[in-house]
Amino acid sequence: MPARYTATAITLHWLLALLLLGQFAFGLLVADIPRGTPARGLYINLHKSSGILIGLLILVRIGWRLTHRPPPLPASMPAWQRHAATLSHAMLYLCMAVLPLSGYLASNFSKHGIKFFNLVHWPPWGPDDKTWYALFNLTHHVAALVLALFVLLHLLALAKHMLIDRDGLLLRMWPPRSAHRNHPRSDHPLETR
């Protein structure tokens, strides 16, 4: 049985994986809504608002990761794979940090600012500047693409470890089974336990 991540790290990992996947899909859907329509403003502000909350959760995850050492990688893993894993995790964290930050900054160099969940208007603290907006918006889109690429690489590496190496690496980040599943059921005859 490989050493496991903490329950907090596991929870943050899977929660952020689901939230980021949903936010990525939501961003693609919002991009298809024509500019200048009321629906676009409504959904853009929902995307911004959920992005801010996800960004705060990302900060919690980064803080947890910086203060809690991850379990060691399997001893059978070659050094180049250890370095690749370290680099890819660093890139995942970097993209997760840049993505909400660049979206937030782009919103503040636009005249629209942020209407938090379409209820509370946060006026922009920066000027309405198309150059700065374009820079941060481009950064936001590039960070989303790079994050998607590193998530794909992450999944391919996981598949290799599951199907080829069979080293139990997924178990490090998988929620543990409850204790009662590991014990035989008492209602079965003794011979079948």
N, C-alpha and C positions, 0 to 999 in steps of 0.2 A: 504494500500500500504506500503510494508516494506521500510525502509531506504535503499538507493542505494549506491553502490560504485561510485567513480568518473568516468567520461568518460574515463580518461586516464587509470585507473585501469582496466576497462572493456575491453578497446582496447588491453592492454598488455596481459590480461588473455586469450582472444580468439585467438590473434595472436600467442602467445607462445604455446597454446594448439595445434593449427594446425601445427606450425613449429616442435614442439617436436614429434608429431605423425608422421609427414613425416620423420623426422630424425631417429626415431626409426625403421620405416619400411625400410628406406634406409640402416641403419646399418645391419638389418637382411639380406637384399639382398646382400650387400657387403661381408658378411661372407660366402656366398655361392660361391663366385668367387674364383677359385683355386689360391693358392699362387704361386708367380713366373711368373704370366701372366701379360702382359702389361695392360690389362683392370683393374686388381686389383689395381695397383698403381694409375691409373687415378681416379677410383671411391673412393678409400681410401682417396685421397687428396681432392676430392670434399666433402666427409663426414667430414673430418677434418676442411676444410675451412668453410663450413656452420655451423659446430659445434662452431667454434670460434665466428662467427657473432651471433649465437643464444646465446652463453655464454655472449656476451656483452649486448644483449637485456635482458637477465636474470638479469644481474647486475643493469640495469635500473629499472627493475620491483622490485627487492629487495630494491633498493634505494627509489623508490616511496612508497612501502609498509611501510618502516621504518619511512617515513616522513609524511604519511597520515593514520590516524586512520581509520580502516574499520568500516562500519556501525554496530551497535549492532545486535546481534542475536535475534531472536524472544523471547519475554518474556516467551512464553509458553514452550520453550525448557528446558528440565531438565538439572541440573548442570553437570551430567556425560556426556551428549551429548555436552555441551559447551566445557568441557575439552577435549573430544575426537576430536572435530572439531579443537581446538587450536593445539593439538598434531599432527593431520594429516596434517594441513596446514604447521606447522613447518617442518615436514618430507618432504613434497612436495618441499618446498623451499630449504631444505638441499640437497635433491637429485638433484634438478635442478642446484645447484651450484657445487656439486661434479662431476656431469657427464661431463660437458665440461672441467673442470679443470683437472680431471684425464686423459681425452683423450689428452689434451694438454701436460701434463707432460709425459705421455707414449711416445708421439711423440718425445720428447726431450731427451729421453734415448734410442733412436734408431738411427742408422746411417742415416736413411732416412730423419729425420726432417719433415718439412711440405712444400709442394709446394702449396702455396696459390692459390686456384682455377686453379691449374696447370699452373700458369703463373710466379709467383715470388717464388723462393726457399728461405725458411727460414732455414738455417742450424741449426742443434740441438745445444743448448748451454750446454747440458749435455753429458757425455760420452756414448758410445755405450755399455750399461750395461744390459744384459739380465735379471738380477734379478730385478733391478728397473723397467725396462720396464714391466716385468711380473706382478709386484706388482700393478703398476698404470693401466695396462690393465685389470687386474682382478677387481680392484676397479671400473673401468669404466663399466664393464659388470654387476657387482653386483649393482651398482647405477642405471643402466638402469632397471634391474629387480625389484628393490625395488620401483623405481619411478612408473613402470607399476602397481605394486600391490597397491600403494597408490592412483593412478589415478582410478583404479577399485573400491577401497573403497570409493573414492570421488563420483564416479558415482552412486554407490549403495546407499550412504547416500542421494544424490540428488533425486534418484528415490523414496526413502522412504518419503522425504519431499514433493515431488510432488503428489505421489499416495496415501499415507496413511495420513500424517499430513495435507496436503493441506494448508501449511502456507505461500505460496508465496516466499519461500526462493530463488528460481531460479531468480525471478525478480530483486534481489539485484545485480546480475551480468549479466543480460540480457540487451542488448541495448534497450533504450527506444523507444517507438513508436513515429513516427513523429506527430506533433501537429494536422495536418489536418486529420489524421485518427480518432482522438477522437471527431471530430465535425461532425454533420450530413451534408450530401451533400445538397447544396442549389438547385440542379436541381430536387430533389424529391418533390412531392406535400407535403404540410404542414402536411396532415393527416398521412403520412407514416414516417415522421421524428421522 
